[in-house]
Amino acid sequence: MLRLERRRELSEIKKVIEKIRRNEFGSSDEISLSKNLSDLEDEIKAMFSRTQNDIQNLKKLEQIRTEFLGNVSHELRTPIFSIQGYIETLLDGALEDASVNRTFLQKANNHTINLNNLLNDLIDISMIESGQMKMSFRYFNIHEFLKMLETEFQPEAEKKNLVLSLHSPNPKLDLYGDKQRLKQALSNLITNAIKYTELGSIEIGVVEEGQRAKVYVKDTGLGIPEVDLSRIFERFYRIDRDRSREMGGTGLGLAIVKHIIDAHESKIEVVSKTGLGSEFSFLLKK
């Protein structure tokens, strides 16, 4: 009798497993075994749920990969075709025309710079997302760090008649982070602020908040429409695609910033209104 019952239970388990293999269950709630097998039923349901989640995650990753490859192909195609067009025009006779040859060469060179920037950003974001980018955390003087950035970007701001200023009231304040990666993140933010500010000023600074301090970049630029705020940190997302590409943007800068700040166990915040400027900020440990 016991042997017969055991055979029946094994047959029941086999049928359920076969149904799972044939993908006949829509959810774990549809899986049912007899009362004597309730513990095993729970385990099978948990396994089924984990497997379904894994499948869904794999599908999402495949979709992301496909979209990413499509975006990369599109972003690479634009500068390559432009460079090709300028060179072909020069070879077809424009090289001898002094009124256009230097202009065409300069435009081709600008596109090679944009292409190089895109490839560097692709390498960076690939290394970050794959966990290959090593971080080196230590305490450093934030005042000296921000002062260095102010000096570095001052000429670029002056070219557009913008006022670039520093707010750092405590010259002895030390913060904890990867100085090299934070420089990369803040350089991206300052570059964007200068690009999208036509009149007014840009301020970089730090404000102490208890055991942490807020580091920020604030501008009086174009601002970001509310509808775009939740998506600006996505790879290749641009508010104005044509204008961003014209100004040399790769569409990866803010995604890289987000990854770097996430690695500091912090979060990049943005407050912005169209026509009134933007402020990007994040917190670091004191």
N, C-alpha and C positions, 0 to 999 in steps of 0.2 A: 504493500500500500504506500509506504514511504517512498519507495523507488518510483512508483507511478506518479506520485505527486511531484517528485523532483523532475521527472521527464516533462511533465506538463509546465512546470515553471520555466525550465530551460527553453521549451518551445515558445513560450510566451515572450521570454526575453529576446529570443532569436528573431521573432516576428517584428518586435519593436525596433531592433537594430537594423533589420532589413528595410523597414519603412523610413528610418532616418537616412540610411544610405541612398534610398530612392528619392529623398527629399519630399516625402509625403506629409510631413508635419509643418504646419505654418508657424506654430509656437510651441513652447515647452508645455503649455497647459493641455495640449492634445495628447501628451504621452501619459499612458495609464497602465499600471500593473496591478496585480491582485494585492490584497491587504498584506499577505505574508512577505511581499517584496517591496514594501513601502520605502524602506531605507535605500534599496537599490534604485527605485523609481526616482527618488530625490537626487541621487548621484547622476543618473542618466539625464534628468532634466537640467541639472547644473552643467553637465558636459555639453549638452545640446545648446544651451544658451551661450556658453563660452565659444563654441564652434561658430554659431550664427554671428556673434559679435566679431569674431576674427574674420569671417567671410565679408561682413559689411565693411570692416576696416580696410581689408585688402582691396575691395571694390573702390572705396574712397581714395585710397592711395594710388590705385591705378588711374582713376579719374584725374587726380592732382598731377600725377606724372605726365599724363597725356596733355593736360592743359599747360603744364610747365614747358614741355617740349615744343608745343605749338607757339607759346609766347616767345620762347628763346629763338625759334626759327624766324618768327616775324621780326623780332628786335634785331637779329643779325642781318636779315635780308635788307632792311632799310639802308644802313650805312654802306653795306657791300655794293648794292645796286647803284647808290649815289656815287661812290668812288669809281665804280666801273664806268658810269655814264660820263663823268668828268674826264677820265683818262681817254676814253674812246673819242670824245669830242676834241681833245687836244691832239690826239694822233691823226684825226681826220682833217687837220689843218689849223685848228685854233692855237696850236703851239707857236705858230709864226705870227699870230695876231697879238701884238703887245698890249692891246686894250683889254684883252680878256684872259690871256694865258696865266698871268700871276694870280688873278682872282679865282680862276678854276683850280689852280694848284692849292691855293689857300683853303678853298672849300673842301677839296679832297682831303687835305691834311686835317681839317676840323673833324671830318667824319672818321678818320683813322683814330683820332684822339677819343671820340665818342665810343668807337668800337673797342678800344683798349680799356676804357673805363668800364664798359659793359662786361667784358671778359674778366676783369679783376673782381668786379662785384659778384659775378657768377661763381668764381672760385671761392670767394669769401663765404657766400651764403651756403655753398655746397659743403665746405669744411665745417661751418657752424652747425648745420642741420645733421651732419653725419657724426658729430661729436669729435672731429679731428682737430678742431681749433683749440689749442691749449690756452688756458687762462692763468694769469699770474697775479694773484691778489696780495696787496700789501697797503700799508698806510702811506699817503703822500699829501703834500701841502696843496690844497685845492686853490688857494689864492695865486700861488706861483703858476699853477697849471692853467688856470683861466686867463691869467695875465699873458702867458705865452700864446694862447689861442687868440686873444685880442690883438696882440702884435702881429701875428701871422696873417690874420684876415683884414687888418686895417686898410692895407692898400686896395684890396678888392672892394671894400665898402666905399672908399673914397672915390673910386672910379665912377660910382653911381651917385655921388654926393650924399651918401648916407652916413649918419652918425652911429658909430659902433662904440658902445660904452661897456664898462665892467662895473658890476655891483658885487663887492666882496668886502664887507665891513670887518671881518676878522682875519687879519693876515697870517695868523698862526693856526688856523683851523686845518686839521688833518682828517681826511676821509679814507675809507677802505674800499679798494677796488683795483681793477686791472687798468693801469694808467694808459697803456698803449691802446687797448680796445675802447676805453672811454674817449680817448682823443679821436678815434675813428668815428664813434657815434656822434660826438659833439661837432666834429668837423662837417659831418653830413647835415646836421641841423642848422649850423651857421651858414653853410653854403646855400641851403634851401631858403633860409631867411633872406639872404642877400639877393638871390635869384628872383624871389617873388615879392620884393619890396621895392617900389618905385620912388616913394617919397617917405621921409621921416627917419626912423631910427631902429637900431637893433641893440638889444641889451642881453648880455650874458652875465649870469650871476649865481650866487649861492645864498640861501637863507637857512639858518639853523632852526630845526624843529625838534626839540627834545633830544633824544638819542640819535637822531638822524638829521640830515640836512638836505634841502631841496636844491638841486642844480637845474638851472633853466636857461632857455633861449627864447627871448620874446621879441616880436617885431611889430611894425605898424603896416604890414603889407596887405596883400590881397585878401587874406583870410581863406578859410575853407568852408564851403557850403555844408550845412548840417547833415544833409543826406549822404555826404561822402566821409564824414568823420569816422564812422565805424569800419571803413574799408581801407583807409590810407596806408595801413601797415601791411597790407597784402602785397605779395610779390607781383610786380608789373602793373599794379593799380595806379592809374594816373587820373587826376581831376580833369586836366586839359591835356590830352594825349599829344596833340600836335605841338602845342606850345612847350610842353615839357621836353619833347624830343628835340625841338629846335634849340632849346637852351642847354642841351647836353645831358639831360636826365636819363638814367638807365631804368627807372621804375623799381629799383631794388634797394635804394638808399634807406628808406624808412623801415623796410623789412629787416635789414641788417641792424639798424638801430634797436629795433624791438628785441631781436635775438640777443644782442649784447647786454641790454638792460635786464632782460629776463635772466641771463646768466649771473647777474649780480643779485638775484632774488629780489628784484624790484620790478616796477612797472612803469612804462612810459605813458605819461598823461598828456593830453592836448586839450586846450581851451581855445576856441577860435570862433570868429564871426566874420561873415563875408564883408569885406571892405574895412574891417576894423583890426586886422592883424591876428596873429596866433602866438600862443605860448606853449612850448613843449617842455616838460619837466619830468624829473625822476628823483627818487630818494636814495641816498647812500648812507651807510653806517658811519658814525663818528668814532 
